């Protein structure tokens, strides 16, 4: 099973954001996942990694919603949270 279709098609959501959390993933693997998500969507979307000072990070699908389309005016959709806290 490929990770990209699983992440993008996962039914568990909260306010339209994916409700997926991993306990650990390397930063390098997270960056590669962003690249592979972009390739999987044929560069229709850009994916970014937001890094926190404790080593945790989140991956977002940029500009997923159009202006005013999300009830809270979000434009970017959370795809994955990674809790790398030691």
C-alpha positions as CSV (number, residue, x, y, z in Angstrom):
1,X,0.0,0.0,0.0
2,X,1.3,3.4,-0.9
3,X,1.2,6.1,1.8
4,X,0.1,8.9,-0.5
5,X,-3.4,7.6,-1.5
6,X,-4.0,6.4,2.1
7,X,-3.2,9.9,3.5
8,X,-5.3,11.8,0.9
9,X,-8.3,9.4,0.9
10,X,-8.4,8.7,4.6
11,X,-12.0,9.2,5.9
12,X,-11.1,10.3,9.4
13,X,-11.3,14.1,9.4
14,X,-12.0,17.0,11.7
15,X,-13.3,20.2,10.1
16,X,-12.0,18.9,6.7
17,X,-8.5,18.3,8.0
18,X,-7.1,14.8,8.1
19,X,-7.0,13.3,11.5
20,X,-3.8,11.2,11.2
21,X,-0.9,11.3,13.6
22,X,2.3,9.3,13.7
23,X,4.5,9.0,16.7
24,X,7.8,9.3,14.7
25,X,9.1,10.1,11.3
26,X,12.4,11.6,10.3
27,X,12.5,15.1,9.0
28,X,14.1,13.8,5.8
29,X,11.3,11.3,5.3
30,X,8.7,14.1,5.9
31,X,10.3,16.2,3.2
32,X,10.4,13.2,0.8
33,X,6.7,12.6,1.6
34,X,5.9,16.2,0.6
35,X,7.7,15.6,-2.7
36,X,5.9,12.3,-3.3
37,X,2.5,13.8,-2.5
38,X,3.1,16.5,-5.0
39,X,4.1,13.9,-7.6
40,X,1.0,11.8,-6.7
41,X,-1.3,14.8,-7.3
42,X,0.6,15.6,-10.5
43,X,1.8,18.9,-9.0
44,X,-1.8,20.1,-8.7
45,X,-1.1,20.9,-5.0
46,X,2.0,22.0,-3.1
47,X,2.7,20.3,0.2
48,X,4.6,21.9,3.0
49,X,6.2,20.8,6.2
50,X,5.7,22.9,9.3
51,X,8.5,22.2,11.8
52,X,8.2,22.8,15.5
53,X,11.1,23.4,17.9
54,X,10.5,20.1,19.7
55,X,11.1,18.2,16.4
56,X,7.4,17.5,15.7
57,X,6.0,18.6,12.4
58,X,2.8,18.7,10.3
59,X,2.3,18.4,6.6
60,X,-0.2,20.6,4.9
61,X,-1.8,20.6,1.5
62,X,-1.5,24.3,0.4
63,X,-4.5,26.1,-1.1
64,X,-6.8,23.1,-0.9
65,X,-9.9,25.3,-0.2
66,X,-10.8,28.4,-2.2
67,X,-11.5,31.7,-0.5
68,X,-14.6,31.4,1.7
69,X,-15.1,27.7,0.9
70,X,-14.1,26.5,4.4
71,X,-16.3,27.5,7.3
72,X,-13.3,28.8,9.3
73,X,-11.7,30.4,6.2
74,X,-8.9,27.9,6.1
75,X,-7.1,27.6,2.8
76,X,-4.6,24.9,3.7
77,X,-5.6,21.3,4.8
78,X,-3.7,19.4,7.4
79,X,-2.7,16.0,6.0
80,X,-0.5,14.5,8.7
81,X,0.8,15.3,12.2
82,X,4.1,13.8,13.5
83,X,4.8,13.8,17.2
84,X,8.6,13.5,17.4
85,X,8.9,14.8,21.0
86,X,11.4,12.9,23.0
